[in-house]
Amino acid sequence: MNGIVVAQILSAEKPFDLKALADRLEKVFPTMVKLYEDKGFIWIMDKVKLTEKGVVEGSGPAAERVQKVYEQFMGEAKSKTS
């Protein structure tokens, strides 16, 4: 960047809304969702870890359900930006 003053910086990509995803998961898994926004993940049922990339820890039916909710959430987010 040339010049003395930077007048404006824009982001081409919206930040991932971890809170909105946690709220969605709370509807499916009431009282079993813990959001660690500062660390960038959601912990579900004390056994499934979810990041902006999907399920990164956990397996079985609960992890599969979490992944489905994540995929639906991502699909809706993409359709809003298109």
C-alpha positions as CSV (number, residue, x, y, z in Angstrom):
1,M,0.0,0.0,0.0
2,N,1.4,3.3,-1.0
3,G,0.7,6.5,0.8
4,I,0.8,7.8,4.3
5,V,-2.8,7.2,5.4
6,V,-4.9,4.1,4.9
7,A,-8.4,5.4,4.5
8,Q,-10.3,2.1,4.4
9,I,-9.8,-1.6,4.8
10,L,-12.5,-4.0,3.6
11,S,-12.9,-7.7,4.2
12,A,-14.0,-9.8,1.3
13,E,-15.3,-12.6,3.5
14,K,-17.7,-12.3,6.4
15,P,-16.4,-13.7,9.7
16,F,-17.9,-17.1,10.7
17,D,-20.8,-16.6,13.1
18,L,-20.1,-19.3,15.7
19,K,-22.7,-17.8,18.0
20,A,-25.5,-18.2,15.5
21,L,-24.5,-21.8,14.9
22,A,-24.4,-22.5,18.7
23,D,-27.9,-21.0,18.9
24,R,-29.1,-23.4,16.2
25,L,-27.5,-26.4,17.9
26,E,-29.1,-25.4,21.2
27,K,-32.5,-26.0,19.5
28,V,-31.5,-29.5,18.6
29,F,-29.5,-30.3,21.8
30,P,-31.1,-28.2,24.6
31,T,-28.8,-27.4,27.5
32,M,-26.0,-29.5,26.0
33,V,-24.2,-26.8,24.0
34,K,-21.2,-24.9,25.2
35,L,-19.8,-22.0,23.1
36,Y,-16.1,-21.2,23.4
37,E,-16.1,-18.3,21.0
38,D,-12.7,-17.0,22.1
39,K,-11.2,-20.5,21.3
40,G,-13.2,-20.9,18.1
41,F,-15.2,-24.0,18.9
42,I,-18.5,-25.4,20.2
43,W,-18.6,-28.3,22.5
44,I,-21.8,-30.5,22.3
45,M,-22.8,-33.1,24.9
46,D,-19.3,-33.0,26.3
47,K,-18.1,-35.2,23.5
48,V,-18.5,-33.5,20.1
49,K,-16.3,-30.6,19.1
50,L,-17.3,-28.4,16.2
51,T,-15.4,-25.6,14.6
52,E,-16.0,-23.5,11.5
53,K,-14.6,-26.5,9.5
54,G,-17.2,-29.0,10.9
55,V,-17.0,-31.8,13.4
56,V,-13.3,-32.2,14.5
57,E,-13.8,-34.5,17.5
58,G,-16.4,-37.1,18.3
59,S,-18.2,-39.9,16.5
60,G,-21.4,-41.8,16.4
61,P,-25.0,-40.7,16.0
62,A,-24.6,-37.4,18.0
63,A,-21.6,-36.3,15.9
64,E,-23.5,-37.2,12.7
65,R,-26.5,-35.1,13.8
66,V,-24.2,-32.2,14.7
67,Q,-22.5,-32.4,11.3
68,K,-25.9,-32.4,9.6
69,V,-27.0,-29.2,11.5
70,Y,-23.6,-27.7,10.6
71,E,-24.0,-28.5,6.9
72,Q,-27.6,-27.1,6.8
73,F,-26.3,-23.9,8.6
74,M,-23.5,-23.5,6.1
75,G,-25.8,-24.1,3.1
76,E,-28.2,-21.4,4.4
77,A,-25.3,-19.0,5.0
78,K,-24.0,-19.5,1.4
79,S,-27.5,-19.0,-0.1
80,K,-27.8,-15.7,1.8
81,T,-24.5,-14.4,0.3
82,S,-25.2,-15.5,-3.3
